[in-house]
Amino acid sequence: MMSKDLKKLRSLKEIAELSLTAELAKLAAIKREEEGPKARLREIDMARAQRVQHVGASDGFDMASLMGADTAWHRWVEKEKRQALRDLAQIAERRETQLGQTRKAFGKKDALDRLTERHTGKM
């Protein structure tokens, strides 16, 4: 027959496992959020590379540069890049906070696993 203490430990262990699963899911969601700003940065880098390639391929006569649109575009690109980096920084801050909560949940689960093992070994 299972002791009352062992039943309590197993119940707490199940709760700790659920808590860890929830914290890991939150961490995964934050990780997925990073993809938007990272994709935006890749798009910006590709657009810049294409622009450099286009200007390099032209015969010294680039209408966008002559009309001043090139300068405005570069300012816009820099603004977009700063915003994407700001978004990534905010997500990284939330990820770090969530990592702490996930570590704490893991520690509780691990401690309860060990206590349950120890208690089972005494019986």
Stockholm file with secondary structure:
# STOCKHOLM 1.0

chainA/1-123         MMSKDLKKLRSLKEIAELSLTAELAKLAAIKREEEGPKARLREIDMARAQRVQHVGASDGFDMASLMGADTAWHRWVEKEKRQALRDLAQIAERRETQLGQTRKAFGKKDALDRLTERHTGKM
#=GR chainA/1-123 SS CCCHHHHHHHHHHHHHHHHHHHHHHHHHHHHHHTHHHHHHHHHHHHHHHHHHHHHHHSCSCCHHHHHTHHHHHHHHHHHHHHHHHHHHHHHHHHHHHHHHHHHHHHHHHHHHHHHHHHHHHHC
#=GC SS_cons         CCCHHHHHHHHHHHHHHHHHHHHHHHHHHHHHHTHHHHHHHHHHHHHHHHHHHHHHHSCSCCHHHHHTHHHHHHHHHHHHHHHHHHHHHHHHHHHHHHHHHHHHHHHHHHHHHHHHHHHHHHC
//
